[in-house]
Amino acid sequence: MAKVKPFKGIRPPRELVTEVASRPYDVLNSEEARHEADGNPKSLYHIIKPEIDFAPGTDEHAPEVYDKAVENFAAFRNNGWLVQDSEEHYYIYAQTMDGRTQFGIVVAANVDDYMEGRIKKHELTRRDKEEDRMKHVRINNANIEPVFFAFPDNEVLEDIIRTVAMGEPEYDFTAPDGFGHHFWVVSDRGMIDRITEEFAKIPYLYIADGHHRSAAAALVGNEKAKLNPAHRGDEEYNYFLAVAFPASHLKIIDYNRVVRDLNGLSEAEFLERLEKNFVVVDKGTEVYHPEALHNFALYLEGRWYSLTARPGTYDDNDPIGVLDVTISSDLILRDIIGITDLRSDKRIDFVGGIRGLEELKRRVDSGEMAFALALFPVSMEQLMNIADTGNIMPPKTTWFEPKLRSGLVIHDLE
């Protein structure tokens, strides 16, 4: 059962939150972070992307860059830009995008739950990315940024969320990207106890986004336990920072593909090859959105096509084989285009659905890419089913939006 606890969050005073809060470290590069933090010494980028305090081109993995993160974190606390709560709390964090709001509970999640599989993953992680975040957690002795979890809907927790959200939020602002962020402190001790008790009834938590952060945080906690001869299991390092959302609140958006060439085929030959496994319908020049699972949108030579996988080309009883990302990867990218490794092949790129299908059209019309493929988004039910069956999703399958804002609360491992 899921073990979570409240914690003494480190967070900005209300009047400074918009200056401190930032996008997550992994959604922008160093130059973009340098630009966004320009003229703002309070920006969290000085802690999560400290290379911005060095000359452009500085290796973000250099020892002095990690040291700078520690120096900046200490300075933020000394300056009063980040202040630790005196009591342990849970927090409610809500995000608004396109008029729709999703509510999550900020918790300290348990390291053993991750190590023993009660926190389930659906993606592979890369050791180099894990190592980078492990160094960052280890050297700061804190989880600066949260992980994004989902959990099966729970009416008691929903009721707590609704009750807390009726009060005045601690933070309430719209970020530069237009997304709203709302944050409440749960101070009622009875309510705090009920949150802990209800999570203890939930068998599994699911990583929605942040697999590398989850792995890094859990591995550092596990490392600290092994190094402590007096380890008891209730130390703060046994927990890491997460925001857990009821699954029904979350919406996965599409994650699309653009490909540089047709593998030597003409447009007519490519379309003919597609006919073997798909019903191909010319939709003209207006943008076409996939309408259902197993329906794809192809943009080629200024025209949109509907591709519907023919019966027998997928297995509804195979949690991986039934995914549209698998169908398109196997029957189009591998069998026709010759792309076998989505992680490393330079002939393919990936475009999050937040950018819209116009971005696919632009990249093909510019001549940079030969064609684009838009997919119907994966459902939360599919994601949880894959995690429950111990399977791993293919690369670049899910895109969650909005991303969690970093800097609203930090978890100290002490």
N, C-alpha and C positions, 0 to 999 in steps of 0.2 A: 504494500500500500504506500501511496505517496507521502513522504515525510517532508513537511515544510515548516518554517518557523518565521516569526517576526524578527526584525533586526533594527539596530540603531542606524538609520540611513544618514549618509553624508550628502547634503544637498544645498543648493543655493538659496539665499534669502529670496523672498517672493519678488522683491523689486529688481533682482539681478538675473532672474531665470532666463529671460530672453537673450541676455548677453552671454550667459554660460552655455546654455543648451546648444547641441549641434547635431548634425546628421551622424550616423554610425561611421566608424573608421573605414569600413570596407566598401562604402558606396561611392567614394570619390578618391581621386589621386592626390598626391602631395601638392601639386600646383593649385588644384581646385580648393584644397583646404587652406592653402596660403592666401588665396584670394578671398575666401569667405571670412577668414580671421583677420584680414588686414585692418589695422587700426583698432582692434579689439583685444586687449591683453587678457580679458576674462573668458575668451572662447575656450571651450573644452578641447578644441583641436590642439592647443598647446600641450595637452596631456596625452591625448589618444593618437595624435600625429605630430609628435614633437620635432620631427625633421623640419617643420616649417620655421623653426627658430634658428636654422642653419642655412648656409648658402644653398640656392637651388642646385639640385643634382646630388646632394648629400645622400649617402646610402641610409635608407630608413631603418636598416637593421644593424647599424654601427653601434658599438657599446656606448659611445657618448650620447647617442640619440635616446637610448633607453634611460641612461642616467638623467638626461634632461627631463624626461617624463616625471621622474621621482622629484627632481628639484621643483618643477612647475606644480606638481600636486601639493607639495609642502607649502609652496608660496600661496597657492589658492586658499589653503586652509588658514595660513597665517594672516592673510589679507581679509579674511572673513567672506570670501567669495564662495566658499564651501564650508558648511557648518554641520557638525554631527548632532543628530537628535539625542536628547538625554535619556529617552525611553525607547524600548523596542516597539516597532509598529509594523503593520502591513500598510500598504498604500493601494489606492485604486487609481488606475491610469486609463484614460479613455482617449481615443483618437477619432477625429472626424475627417472624412474624405467624401466629396461629392454628396454632401447632405446625409451621409450614413455614419453612425458612430458605433464603435466597438469598445467594450469595456473589459479590462483585464485587472488581475490582482498581482501586485508586486510582492514577491516572496523571496525568501532564502531557500533554495532547493538543495536537496541532500546529495552529497558526493557519492555515497554508497548506492543511492537509487540509480545514479548514472552508471556506475561501475558494474552494477548487478542487473542492468537491463530494465529497471522499472521506469526509467526515463528513456523513451524509445526514439530511435533515429531512423531516418529514411534515406539518408545520403551518406556517401563515403566522404572521409576527410583526407586532406593532404597533410603529411607530416610537417612540411616546411611552414605551412600556415598555422598549424597547431603550435609549433615551437615558437613562432613569433609571438602569439598571444600568451603562451605560457610564460615567456620572459617578461611580458608586460604585466601580467598578474603577479608573478613572483616578485619582481623588483619593486612594484608599488604596494605589495601586500594588500591588494584590494581588487575587487571586480569593478572596474570603472564603468563598463557598459553591460547592459542586461542581455540575457538570452530570451528568445521569443518562443513560448510554449503554448500548446493547446491542451485542453482536457475535456473529457466527455461532459456534456451539460449536467449541471447539478443545481436543482431548484433552490436549495438553501443558500448556496453561494450567490446565485442570481439575485435572491432577495436581499442579501447583504449589500451587493453591489448597488442595487436600486436604492436602498435606504441611505447608504453613504452619499450617493450621487445627488440626493435631494438637498444636501448641505452645500455651503459655499466652498468652491474648490480652493485649494492652496495655490495652485497655478492654473491659469486659463489664458491661453494665447494662441495666435495663429502664426505658424512659422512662415518664413519667406516663400516656401513652396506652396502655400495656400492650405496646408493641412492644419486642423485644429488639435491642440493638445490640452487635456484637462486632467488635473491631478489632485487627489484628496488624501489626507492622512487619516488612517483608522486609529483612533485613540481609545475607543471604548474597550475595556479589558474583556468583557463578556463576548463582544463581537470578535475580538482577536482570538479568543479561545475557540469559538465556533468555527472560524476559518481553519484553524489548525486541525480541529476534529473532523471537519468535512473533507479536507484533503486526505486525511488518513483513511477515508472510506473509498477513495478513488484508486483503482489498481495501478493505473499507468498515467504518466504525463508524456506528451509527444513534442519533440522539437519541431517547431514549424520553420523557424529561421534561426541561424546562428550555430550550426553544427561545430564549427571550429572553436567558437567561444565556449560552447558547452564542454567540448573535449578538453580544452586548455584549462578551464576553471576546475574541472573535476580532477584532472591529472595533477595540478598543483596542490589541491586539497589532499589528494591521496599521498603525494610526495611528502607533505608536511606531517601527515599522520605517521608515516614510516620513520620520519626523522625525530619524532617526539617519543622518548622512552616512557613518558608518563601519559601517553595518549589515552583519553577516555571515550571519545566519540561525540562529545557534546561541544567541543571547541568550535569557535566561529569559522575556522578554516574548513570544517566539514560541510560547509554550505556555500552556495554561490548564487549570484543575482539573476533572477528571472522574472519576466512578466508572463503570467499564465492567463489565457483567454478561453472562455467556453467555446467549444468548436463551432457552434452555430453562429457565433459572432463574426467568424473569420471568412474571408472570401479570397480564394486564390485566383490571381489573374493570369492571363496567358503569357507564355514564354516562347517567343517565335524565333525562326531561323532565317538567315540570309546566306546564300551560297554563291561563290565567285564564278563558277563555270558549270557547263553542262556535260563535263567529262567527254568532250569530243563530239557530242551529239548536236544535231540541229534542233531548233525548237519543235519542228514537226515530229522528228524522231523521238524526242523526249516525251511529248504528249502521247505518242503512240505506245511507247513503253509503259507509261502510266496506266493505259487502258487495261492492261493485264490484271491489275489488282484493284483498280479504282473505277468508279463511274465518274467520268470527266464531263463537266458541263461548263461551257463558255458563258461567263456572267457579264462580259463586256468591260467597260472602262470604269464603272462605278465601284468603289471599294466594297469588297464582299467579306463579311464576317462569318466564320464557321458557325453553324447553327446548332450542332449537337455533337456528342461524342462520335468519333470515327468519321467526322466531316472536317475537311481541311480547306483552307483558302490558299490558292497558288497565284502568285503574281509573276507574270512572264511577258516580256515584250509589250508592255503597256496594257495588258489585259488581265482580268481576274478570272480564275476558274474555281469551281467547286469540285473537290475530290472527295468521293465517298467510298470508304473501304468496302470491298465486296464481301459478302458473307463467306466464311471459311478462311479469310486471311488473318483472323485473330481468334483468340480463345477467351471467351468471357469468364472461364473458370480459372484462368491464369492471372493473378493480380498484377504481374509485370507485363505479360504479353498483351493484355487488354488495353494498356495505356496507349494513348495516341502518339506519345513521344516514341514508344517502342515501334509501333506500326510504321510511322514515318521514317524512323531511323533505319529500320530493316528493309522496308519495301521501296523506299525512295533513295535515301542518302547512301545506304550500303549497296543495294542491288543494282541501282541505276547510275548513281553518281560516283560510287567507289570510295565513299568516306566511311571508314570503319572505326575511327577513334574520335569521338566528339570532343574529348578533353584537349587533344593536341593538334588536330588537323587545322592548318591555317586557311583552308579553303572555306571554312564555315565560321559564322559569327552568330551571336545570339542577342535578341532585342527584347527587353522586358515590355510587356503589354501596356505599361503605364505610358509608354511613348506613342501608342496608337499605331494603327496599321498604315497611316500616312508615312510614318518613318520607314516602314518596309518599302513602300512605293518610292520614296525619295532615294533610298540607297540603290535600288535597281535602276531607276531612271537616270541616276548620275553616271551609270556605267561601272560603278564600283563592284556591283554584284550582278549575277546573271538572273537569279530568281529569288523569290521569297516564299516562305511557307508559314502560314499562320495556323495555330492549333487551338482547339477548344480547351479551356482551362481544366486542369485536374480538380477534383472535388476533395473537400476535407475527408469525406468518407473513404475515398480511394487512398488518400495519404495514410490514414489511420489503419486501414486494412493492410496496406503494404508493411507498415511498421509492425503490426500485430503478427503477421506471418513471417517476420524475420527477413523480409526482402529489402533490397536497396533500389531506390529509383534510379533510372538512367540520369546522366548529367543534364543540368539545365532543364529541369522539369517544372519546378514550382517558382512562382514569383509572388511574394506577399507585399502588399502595399496598403496603408502607409508603413514605412519603417518606424521602429521605435526611436524616439528622440533620446539621444544620449545626454547625460548630465542632469537629469531630473532627480536621480538618486543613485548613490554609490554604496557598495557593500564593503565594509572594512573587515579584513580577515582576522584582525585582532579582536 
